[in-house]
Amino acid sequence: MIQANITFEETNEIRKGPLSRVFLAKDLQLDAEIVVKEIKKTDFSNPDEYFTEARILYSMKHPNIAEIQYACEKNQFIYLSMPYYPDGSLEKLYNKRPFSVREIIKYSLDFLKGLHFIHTKGLLHLDVKPGNVLINSSGVAMLTDFGLSKFVNNFDVAEYDKVYQTHRYPESFITNYASKQSDIYQAGVTLYRMCNGDPLFKKQQATQTGIQSGKYPDRNVFLPHIPQSLIKVIKKALNVNPTDRHDSVLELMNELSKIDKNLDWRYNFDVTTRTNVWSVEGPTSFKSIQLFNDNGTWKTVGKQTSKSSKQTKNFTRWNSQHNSFSEAEKQIKAFIAQYERQL
């Protein structure tokens, strides 16, 4: 047996969770930036389990699964090395720049391909969330972090160890076994967050009652530009009863692929002016709907910028006034639907 040293220098912590820590490092042998996942040995009941996640990642080679470079141990820690992707995770990216509907579908289909692949190999991920989906240099979303993954038994279920509250599947309150539908539920929560953003998602409380009753996350709360066809797919994935969800990840992907409404609408919030903005690029101009509070009245204001002249003018057909934010959102939804019908 040959023992050799691998040396890297930590440069910046990326995130710290209850079970592991992830940081950016410099590999001194390769003179390259890498991402390192650090796991305490005390988190394992058996030393034979130290490199289970590394072996899973290595064996599950797929374009939509983040690869592992090497695994090692030192003192009380296990270290897993992975390539560094500057764009980070889905969570980092959509919090920096909210996605259009087209991007939501694209990135979802990407990581779902990876999820479908591991399901064909009899593996459940059990920790599907935006922070565990990385974006590579080609803009492809890849599933990562297999620390909670389990292989199914002859009954297509697996006994899980842990589950995090914000993405907790309802069946986990009544059984110690998870299935493919558990991963599909977590994929549904991930889609929900991609559509609505984390500020709206994190205002909600992930209680047992809310999860089991189907009130968390709130299926009635979606931003106005999210089409009903996408909402329907997400609600199906989020069904409390696993048998009412999609039969497979492939079925979920097929339904997402059929969505063709509101694809290029994008939402943003201007912190400085406290203005909500929905925008879309048309054939000859950029159009936007601004929503803001003016002394207790919620107003929408339409704007249109010509691609050729670069001049901006009012688009008055999108101007309106409302007594509440929810009424204004309903009106914006109607404006967007009208625009889509005219295409």
C-alpha positions as CSV (number, residue, x, y, z in Angstrom):
1,M,0.0,0.0,0.0
2,I,1.3,3.5,-1.0
3,Q,0.4,6.5,1.2
4,A,0.9,9.9,-0.3
5,N,0.2,13.4,0.9
6,I,-2.3,15.8,-0.8
7,T,-1.9,19.4,0.1
8,F,-4.4,22.3,-0.4
9,E,-4.8,25.7,1.2
10,E,-8.3,26.9,2.2
11,T,-9.0,30.3,0.7
12,N,-12.6,31.0,1.4
13,E,-15.5,29.3,3.1
14,I,-18.5,28.8,0.8
15,R,-21.1,27.4,3.2
16,K,-21.3,25.7,6.6
17,G,-24.1,23.2,7.4
18,P,-24.9,20.9,10.3
19,L,-23.2,17.9,8.7
20,S,-20.4,19.4,6.6
21,R,-18.4,22.5,5.6
22,V,-17.6,23.5,2.0
23,F,-14.8,25.8,1.1
24,L,-12.7,27.1,-1.8
25,A,-9.1,26.0,-1.8
26,K,-5.9,26.0,-3.9
27,D,-4.5,22.6,-4.8
28,L,-0.8,23.1,-4.4
29,Q,0.1,20.1,-6.6
30,L,-2.0,21.1,-9.6
31,D,-1.8,24.9,-8.9
32,A,-5.6,25.0,-9.4
33,E,-8.7,26.2,-7.6
34,I,-10.9,23.4,-6.2
35,V,-13.9,23.1,-3.9
36,V,-13.4,20.9,-0.9
37,K,-16.2,19.3,1.3
38,E,-15.1,18.7,4.8
39,I,-17.0,16.1,6.9
40,K,-16.4,15.1,10.5
41,K,-15.5,11.4,11.0
42,T,-17.7,11.5,14.1
43,D,-20.8,11.8,11.8
44,F,-20.2,8.2,10.7
45,S,-21.1,5.2,12.8
46,N,-18.6,3.0,11.0
47,P,-15.2,3.8,9.4
48,D,-16.2,1.8,6.4
49,E,-18.7,4.6,5.6
50,Y,-16.1,7.4,5.4
51,F,-15.9,7.4,1.6
52,T,-19.4,6.2,0.8
53,E,-20.4,9.6,-0.7
54,A,-17.1,9.7,-2.7
55,R,-17.7,6.2,-4.1
56,I,-21.3,7.1,-5.1
57,L,-20.1,10.3,-6.9
58,Y,-17.4,8.4,-8.7
59,S,-19.6,5.6,-9.8
60,M,-22.5,7.9,-11.0
61,K,-20.7,9.6,-13.9
62,H,-23.1,11.7,-15.9
63,P,-23.0,15.2,-17.6
64,N,-25.6,16.4,-15.0
65,I,-23.9,15.1,-11.9
66,A,-20.9,17.0,-10.5
67,E,-17.8,14.9,-10.6
68,I,-15.4,14.1,-7.8
69,Q,-11.6,14.5,-8.2
70,Y,-10.3,12.7,-5.2
71,A,-11.1,11.8,-1.6
72,C,-8.8,11.7,1.4
73,E,-8.7,11.9,5.2
74,K,-6.7,13.6,7.9
75,N,-7.1,13.5,11.7
76,Q,-10.8,13.9,12.4
77,F,-12.0,14.9,8.9
78,I,-12.8,13.4,5.5
79,Y,-12.2,15.6,2.5
80,L,-13.8,15.4,-0.9
81,S,-12.4,17.4,-3.8
82,M,-14.5,18.7,-6.7
83,P,-14.0,21.2,-9.5
84,Y,-14.6,24.9,-8.8
85,Y,-17.5,26.5,-10.7
86,P,-17.5,30.3,-10.3
87,D,-21.2,30.6,-10.9
88,G,-21.8,28.5,-7.8
89,S,-25.2,26.9,-7.2
90,L,-28.7,27.5,-8.4
91,E,-29.5,29.2,-5.1
92,K,-26.6,31.7,-5.5
93,L,-27.4,32.4,-9.1
94,Y,-31.2,33.1,-8.8
95,N,-30.6,35.2,-5.7
96,K,-28.2,37.3,-7.7
97,R,-30.3,37.4,-10.9
98,P,-33.9,36.1,-10.9
99,F,-34.5,33.6,-13.6
100,S,-36.9,33.9,-16.6
101,V,-39.4,31.0,-17.0
102,R,-37.3,29.7,-19.8
103,E,-34.2,29.5,-17.5
104,I,-36.3,27.8,-14.8
105,I,-37.3,25.1,-17.2
106,K,-33.8,24.8,-18.7
107,Y,-32.0,24.4,-15.4
108,S,-34.7,22.1,-14.0
109,L,-34.4,19.8,-17.0
110,D,-30.6,19.7,-16.5
111,F,-30.5,18.6,-12.9
112,L,-33.6,16.3,-13.3
113,K,-31.6,14.4,-16.0
114,G,-29.0,13.7,-13.3
115,L,-31.8,12.7,-10.8
116,H,-33.4,10.4,-13.4
117,F,-30.0,8.8,-14.0
118,I,-29.4,7.9,-10.4
119,H,-32.9,6.6,-10.0
120,T,-32.2,4.2,-12.9
121,K,-29.2,3.0,-10.8
122,G,-31.4,2.4,-7.8
123,L,-30.2,5.4,-5.8
124,L,-32.2,8.1,-4.1
125,H,-30.7,11.5,-3.6
126,L,-32.8,12.7,-0.6
127,D,-31.3,16.2,-0.4
128,V,-32.5,17.8,-3.6
129,K,-32.4,21.6,-3.1
130,P,-31.1,24.7,-5.0
131,G,-27.9,24.7,-3.0
132,N,-27.1,21.2,-4.2
133,V,-27.3,22.0,-7.9
134,L,-24.2,23.6,-9.4
135,I,-23.8,25.5,-12.6
136,N,-20.7,24.6,-14.6
137,S,-18.7,26.8,-17.0
138,S,-21.0,25.8,-19.9
139,G,-24.1,26.9,-18.0
140,V,-25.3,23.3,-17.3
141,A,-26.9,22.5,-14.0
142,M,-25.5,19.5,-12.2
143,L,-26.7,17.6,-9.1
144,T,-24.2,17.3,-6.3
145,D,-23.9,16.5,-2.6
146,F,-24.8,12.8,-2.1
147,G,-24.2,12.8,1.6
148,L,-27.7,11.6,2.4
149,S,-28.2,9.3,-0.6
150,K,-29.4,5.8,-0.1
151,F,-29.8,2.8,-2.4
152,V,-33.3,1.3,-2.6
153,N,-34.2,-2.2,-1.5
154,N,-36.2,-4.8,-3.4
155,F,-39.4,-2.8,-2.7
156,D,-37.9,0.4,-4.3
157,V,-37.7,2.2,-1.0
158,A,-34.8,3.2,1.2
159,E,-34.4,3.8,5.0
160,Y,-33.1,7.3,5.3
161,D,-31.0,8.8,8.1
162,K,-31.7,12.5,8.1
163,V,-34.0,15.0,6.4
164,Y,-33.9,18.8,6.5
165,Q,-37.1,20.6,7.5
166,T,-37.3,23.2,4.6
167,H,-37.4,20.4,2.0
168,R,-38.9,17.7,4.2
169,Y,-41.2,15.3,2.3
170,P,-44.5,14.8,4.1
171,E,-44.2,11.0,4.3
172,S,-41.1,11.4,6.5
173,F,-43.4,12.2,9.5
174,I,-45.1,8.8,9.3
175,T,-42.4,6.4,8.0
176,N,-38.7,5.9,8.0
177,Y,-38.7,5.0,4.3
178,A,-38.3,7.2,1.3
179,S,-38.9,6.6,-2.4
180,K,-38.4,8.2,-5.8
181,Q,-41.5,10.3,-5.0
182,S,-39.6,11.7,-2.0
183,D,-36.9,13.1,-4.4
184,I,-39.7,14.3,-6.8
185,Y,-41.3,16.3,-3.9
186,Q,-37.9,17.9,-3.1
187,A,-37.5,18.7,-6.8
188,G,-40.9,20.4,-6.6
189,V,-39.8,22.6,-3.7
190,T,-36.7,23.4,-5.7
191,L,-38.8,24.5,-8.6
192,Y,-41.0,26.5,-6.3
193,R,-38.0,28.4,-5.0
194,M,-36.7,29.0,-8.5
195,C,-40.1,30.5,-9.5
196,N,-40.7,32.7,-6.5
197,G,-37.3,33.5,-5.0
198,D,-36.0,32.9,-1.5
199,P,-37.3,36.0,0.2
200,L,-40.9,34.8,-0.4
201,F,-40.0,31.2,0.4
202,K,-38.2,31.9,3.6
203,K,-41.0,34.0,5.0
204,Q,-43.0,30.8,5.3
205,Q,-42.6,28.5,8.3
206,A,-41.7,24.8,7.6
207,T,-43.8,23.2,10.4
208,Q,-44.9,19.6,10.6
209,T,-48.6,20.7,10.3
210,G,-47.9,22.9,7.3
211,I,-45.9,20.2,5.5
212,Q,-48.4,17.4,6.2
213,S,-51.4,19.6,5.3
214,G,-49.9,20.8,2.1
215,K,-49.9,24.5,3.2
216,Y,-46.1,24.6,3.1
217,P,-44.8,25.8,0.8
218,D,-47.9,27.9,0.0
219,R,-49.2,26.5,-3.3
220,N,-51.4,29.6,-3.8
221,V,-48.5,32.0,-3.9
222,F,-46.7,32.4,-7.2
223,L,-45.4,35.5,-8.9
224,P,-47.7,36.8,-11.7
225,H,-45.4,35.9,-14.6
226,I,-45.3,32.2,-13.6
227,P,-47.6,30.4,-16.1
228,Q,-50.5,28.2,-14.9
229,S,-49.0,25.3,-16.8
230,L,-45.8,25.5,-14.7
231,I,-47.7,26.0,-11.4
232,K,-49.8,22.8,-12.2
233,V,-46.6,20.8,-12.7
234,I,-45.1,22.0,-9.4
235,K,-48.3,21.4,-7.4
236,K,-48.4,17.8,-8.7
237,A,-44.8,17.3,-7.5
238,L,-45.8,18.7,-4.2
239,N,-48.7,16.5,-3.5
240,V,-48.8,15.4,0.1
241,N,-49.7,11.8,-1.0
242,P,-46.6,10.3,-2.8
243,T,-48.9,8.3,-5.1
244,D,-50.4,11.5,-6.4
245,R,-47.1,12.9,-7.5
246,H,-45.4,12.1,-10.8
247,D,-44.7,8.4,-11.3
248,S,-41.1,9.2,-12.3
249,V,-38.7,12.0,-12.8
250,L,-39.0,11.3,-16.6
251,E,-42.7,12.1,-16.3
252,L,-41.9,15.4,-14.5
253,M,-39.4,16.3,-17.2
254,N,-41.9,15.6,-20.0
255,E,-44.5,17.9,-18.4
256,L,-41.9,20.7,-18.0
257,S,-40.8,20.3,-21.6
258,K,-44.4,21.1,-22.8
259,I,-44.6,24.5,-21.1
260,D,-44.6,27.3,-23.7
261,K,-46.1,30.3,-22.0
262,N,-44.4,33.4,-20.5
263,L,-41.0,31.9,-21.2
264,D,-39.1,35.2,-21.5
265,W,-40.7,37.2,-18.7
266,R,-38.4,38.1,-15.9
267,Y,-39.0,39.5,-12.4
268,N,-36.8,41.8,-10.3
269,F,-37.0,44.0,-7.3
270,D,-35.3,47.3,-7.1
271,V,-34.2,47.7,-3.5
272,T,-33.4,51.4,-3.9
273,T,-36.8,52.5,-5.2
274,R,-38.8,49.6,-3.6
275,T,-40.2,48.9,-7.1
276,N,-41.2,45.5,-8.4
277,V,-40.4,45.1,-12.1
278,W,-41.6,42.5,-14.7
279,S,-39.9,42.8,-18.1
280,V,-39.8,41.0,-21.4
281,E,-37.9,41.4,-24.7
282,G,-40.1,41.6,-27.7
283,P,-39.3,41.6,-31.5
284,T,-38.8,45.4,-31.7
285,S,-38.8,46.6,-28.1
286,F,-38.2,45.9,-24.4
287,K,-41.4,46.2,-22.3
288,S,-41.7,46.4,-18.5
289,I,-44.4,46.7,-15.8
290,Q,-43.4,48.5,-12.7
291,L,-45.3,48.0,-9.5
292,F,-44.9,50.3,-6.5
293,N,-46.7,51.9,-3.5
294,D,-47.6,55.5,-3.9
295,N,-49.0,56.9,-0.6
296,G,-51.1,53.8,0.1
297,T,-52.1,53.1,-3.5
298,W,-50.5,50.3,-5.5
299,K,-49.7,51.5,-9.0
300,T,-48.6,49.7,-12.1
301,V,-46.8,51.7,-14.8
302,G,-45.9,50.3,-18.3
303,K,-42.7,51.3,-20.1
304,Q,-41.5,50.5,-23.6
305,T,-37.9,50.9,-25.0
306,S,-37.3,50.8,-28.7
307,K,-34.5,48.5,-29.8
308,S,-33.6,50.7,-32.7
309,S,-33.9,54.2,-31.3
310,K,-33.2,53.3,-27.6
311,Q,-35.9,55.7,-26.6
312,T,-38.2,54.9,-23.7
313,K,-41.9,55.9,-23.5
314,N,-44.9,55.1,-21.4
315,F,-46.9,52.0,-22.4
316,T,-50.1,53.3,-20.9
317,R,-52.3,50.2,-21.5
318,W,-50.3,48.7,-18.5
319,N,-51.1,51.6,-16.2
320,S,-53.5,50.9,-13.3
321,Q,-54.2,51.7,-9.6
322,H,-55.3,49.3,-6.8
323,N,-56.0,49.3,-3.1
324,S,-53.9,46.3,-2.4
325,F,-50.7,44.6,-3.6
326,S,-52.6,41.3,-4.3
327,E,-55.1,43.2,-6.6
328,A,-52.2,44.8,-8.4
329,E,-50.5,41.4,-8.9
330,K,-53.7,39.9,-10.4
331,Q,-53.8,42.8,-12.8
332,I,-50.2,42.2,-13.8
333,K,-51.0,38.6,-14.4
334,A,-53.8,39.7,-16.8
335,F,-51.5,42.1,-18.6
336,I,-48.9,39.4,-19.2
337,A,-51.6,36.9,-20.3
338,Q,-52.9,39.5,-22.8
339,Y,-49.4,40.1,-24.1
340,E,-48.8,36.4,-24.6
341,R,-52.0,35.9,-26.5
342,Q,-50.9,38.6,-29.0
343,L,-47.7,36.9,-29.9
